[in-house]
Amino acid sequence: MKIGVIGIIIERDKAIASKVQELLSFYSHLILGRMGVPNHESGINVISVIVKGTTEEISALTGKLGRLENVKVKSAVTSLE
């Protein structure tokens, strides 16, 4: 079992935010918490998501998010003892 943080940045495209939300809803069983911060001046939205699951589950989520246009994703994951 792994626990980690996924950082998501959505650039210049509010329409893609609904696709990000769709993916986060689909993988909601992995999500322990999330925080979203819009930055209207620069036109970006930043979302941080705390996740807990298997390496495969977390990788599937980050991979699908990373394939969306105008979305950048970074994750930091560690093992739970």
HUTAPE-V839113 format. One record per helix or strand. SS is the DSSP state (a for helix, b for strand). FROM is the first residue (numbers start at 0). LEN is the number of residues. Records with the same first field share a line. If there is no record, write none. Layout:
# HUTAPE-V839113
SS = FROM-LEN ; FROM-LEN
This chain:
# HUTAPE-V839113
b = 1-10 ; 30-9 ; 43-10 ; 70-9
a = 13-13 ; 27-3 ; 54-12
